[in-house]
Amino acid sequence: MRNRFTGAMVAASIAAAAAVVSLSVMPIAGQAPAAQGRGRAAGAPAAPAQPAARGAATPRPARIGNAPNINGIYQAINSANWNLEDHPAQGLTNFWQLGAIAAIPAGMTVIEGDGKIPYKPEAAKQREANRKGWPKTDPEAKCYMPGIPRANYMPYPFQIVQGNKDILFVYEFASSNRIVHMGAKSESPVDSWMGWANGKWEGNTLVIDNDGFNENSWFDRAGNHHSNELKVQERFTPRGDNLWYEANITDPQTFTRPWKISMYLYRKMEPNAQLLEFKCVEFSEELLYGDLKKKTE
């Protein structure tokens, strides 16, 4: 299923989706304005109120109902999208014309425990086949939706829109999005790239149980993959302005046991922080359909 959610601006998409799920959106960031009239002598007339300065920040509430306020735009700062496991810096021989620009940065594993993905033998062979066919075999190169958990640590920001009911996640890459259903648990009507999400609060931690995935997404650019039996439990815990992210991954068809990744997701603090459009379909058309073009003499 290819994402076609690219016809309107991302901001309008957020507003429309928020209306559908009846969200009461709170301000994303800001600080409280300075108090008026400090130091005024007793009985002295109050100074006239000053108009708010252009671009002045709006106070950010610490909580929404009984839950912490995690509204905001976040982005991972690591190399997990290249490879979840430990990997050295290396060049890409197919892109030698770009020199160091196309090199893979070194990275440390984000997998807890021994740092390795516990593949079954046949699944490990499939990973090697995926790697040999890269980049054409990578769904990211084809502008398909990235799936979960990959959408959260790609080198693109994403936004959490939290209200009193369901929670909306909007991703800049391919304008992907998902709704976290915060009411009674519901089931996915069909397998999809982004799966089906049921959420709840455990103290200050947002816990999301995801299933209903198709088998086509990858975890990274290193060919790490899964089947349609994938289940992902995510945990988002506020730590200061940022989120500590954990994802417990289970897929008995592909892995010998469950495994877990963890990392920080950093909130963008710029006063004008916003998601921009990355409509990548046009960039992948030659890769996908170039061989179907009529050959000229």
VENRA-V546013 format. One record per backbone hydrogen bond with DSSP energy under -0.5 kcal/mol. CO is the residue of the C=O (numbers start at 1). NH is the residue of the N-H. E is the energy in kcal/mol with one decimal. If there is no record, write none. Layout:
# VENRA-V546013
co:CO nh:NH e:E
co:CO nh:NH e:E
This chain:
# VENRA-V546013
co:4 nh:6 e:-2.2
co:9 nh:13 e:-1.8
co:10 nh:14 e:-2.4
co:11 nh:15 e:-2.0
co:12 nh:16 e:-2.4
co:13 nh:17 e:-2.6
co:14 nh:18 e:-2.6
co:15 nh:19 e:-1.7
co:16 nh:20 e:-1.7
co:17 nh:21 e:-1.9
co:18 nh:23 e:-2.5
co:19 nh:22 e:-0.9
co:21 nh:166 e:-0.7
co:23 nh:25 e:-0.8
co:29 nh:58 e:-0.7
co:30 nh:60 e:-0.6
co:37 nh:40 e:-1.4
co:41 nh:44 e:-2.0
co:53 nh:56 e:-2.2
co:59 nh:61 e:-0.6
co:62 nh:69 e:-2.3
co:63 nh:65 e:-0.5
co:64 nh:67 e:-1.9
co:67 nh:64 e:-2.9
co:68 nh:70 e:-0.8
co:72 nh:160 e:-2.7
co:73 nh:268 e:-3.1
co:74 nh:158 e:-2.2
co:75 nh:266 e:-2.2
co:79 nh:82 e:-1.4
co:79 nh:83 e:-1.7
co:81 nh:221 e:-2.2
co:84 nh:110 e:-2.2
co:84 nh:111 e:-0.5
co:87 nh:107 e:-2.5
co:90 nh:104 e:-3.7
co:91 nh:93 e:-0.7
co:92 nh:95 e:-1.8
co:93 nh:96 e:-0.9
co:95 nh:98 e:-1.8
co:96 nh:99 e:-1.5
co:98 nh:101 e:-1.9
co:99 nh:102 e:-1.2
co:100 nh:103 e:-1.4
co:103 nh:105 e:-0.5
co:104 nh:90 e:-1.6
co:107 nh:87 e:-2.3
co:110 nh:262 e:-1.9
co:112 nh:114 e:-0.5
co:116 nh:118 e:-0.5
co:117 nh:119 e:-2.0
co:118 nh:256 e:-2.7
co:120 nh:124 e:-2.3
co:121 nh:125 e:-1.6
co:122 nh:126 e:-1.7
co:123 nh:127 e:-1.8
co:124 nh:128 e:-1.7
co:125 nh:129 e:-2.0
co:126 nh:130 e:-2.5
co:127 nh:131 e:-2.3
co:128 nh:132 e:-2.1
co:129 nh:133 e:-1.4
co:131 nh:134 e:-1.1
co:133 nh:136 e:-0.7
co:133 nh:137 e:-1.1
co:135 nh:138 e:-1.6
co:138 nh:141 e:-0.8
co:138 nh:142 e:-0.9
co:139 nh:144 e:-2.2
co:140 nh:143 e:-1.6
co:147 nh:151 e:-2.4
co:149 nh:152 e:-2.2
co:150 nh:153 e:-1.7
co:150 nh:154 e:-0.6
co:153 nh:81 e:-0.5
co:154 nh:156 e:-1.5
co:157 nh:172 e:-2.0
co:158 nh:74 e:-2.9
co:159 nh:161 e:-0.5
co:159 nh:170 e:-2.5
co:160 nh:72 e:-1.7
co:160 nh:162 e:-0.6
co:161 nh:168 e:-2.5
co:162 nh:26 e:-0.8
co:166 nh:163 e:-0.6
co:166 nh:165 e:-0.5
co:167 nh:180 e:-3.4
co:168 nh:161 e:-3.1
co:169 nh:178 e:-2.3
co:170 nh:159 e:-3.1
co:172 nh:175 e:-1.5
co:172 nh:278 e:-0.6
co:173 nh:176 e:-1.8
co:176 nh:171 e:-3.2
co:178 nh:169 e:-2.7
co:179 nh:181 e:-0.7
co:179 nh:197 e:-0.6
co:180 nh:167 e:-1.9
co:180 nh:182 e:-0.6
co:181 nh:199 e:-2.6
co:192 nh:214 e:-1.7
co:196 nh:211 e:-1.8
co:197 nh:181 e:-2.4
co:198 nh:209 e:-3.0
co:200 nh:207 e:-3.0
co:201 nh:203 e:-0.6
co:202 nh:205 e:-1.7
co:204 nh:238 e:-0.7
co:205 nh:202 e:-2.8
co:205 nh:207 e:-0.6
co:206 nh:208 e:-0.5
co:206 nh:236 e:-2.5
co:207 nh:200 e:-1.9
co:208 nh:210 e:-0.6
co:208 nh:234 e:-3.0
co:209 nh:198 e:-2.1
co:210 nh:232 e:-2.1
co:211 nh:196 e:-3.3
co:212 nh:192 e:-2.2
co:217 nh:226 e:-0.5
co:220 nh:223 e:-0.7
co:224 nh:219 e:-3.1
co:224 nh:220 e:-0.7
co:227 nh:230 e:-1.3
co:230 nh:213 e:-0.5
co:231 nh:250 e:-2.5
co:232 nh:210 e:-2.8
co:232 nh:234 e:-0.6
co:233 nh:248 e:-2.9
co:234 nh:208 e:-2.4
co:235 nh:237 e:-0.6
co:235 nh:246 e:-1.9
co:236 nh:206 e:-2.5
co:237 nh:244 e:-3.1
co:239 nh:242 e:-1.7
co:242 nh:239 e:-2.9
co:243 nh:245 e:-0.6
co:243 nh:265 e:-2.8
co:244 nh:237 e:-2.2
co:245 nh:263 e:-2.2
co:246 nh:235 e:-2.4
co:247 nh:249 e:-0.6
co:247 nh:261 e:-2.1
co:248 nh:233 e:-2.4
co:249 nh:259 e:-2.1
co:250 nh:231 e:-2.4
co:251 nh:254 e:-1.6
co:251 nh:255 e:-3.0
co:254 nh:120 e:-2.4
co:259 nh:249 e:-3.5
co:260 nh:112 e:-2.7
co:261 nh:247 e:-2.4
co:263 nh:245 e:-3.3
co:265 nh:243 e:-2.6
co:266 nh:75 e:-1.6
co:270 nh:273 e:-1.8
co:278 nh:174 e:-1.2
co:278 nh:280 e:-1.3
co:280 nh:283 e:-0.8
co:280 nh:284 e:-0.9
co:281 nh:284 e:-1.2
co:281 nh:285 e:-0.8
co:284 nh:288 e:-2.4
co:285 nh:289 e:-3.3
co:286 nh:290 e:-1.9
co:289 nh:292 e:-1.8
co:290 nh:293 e:-1.2
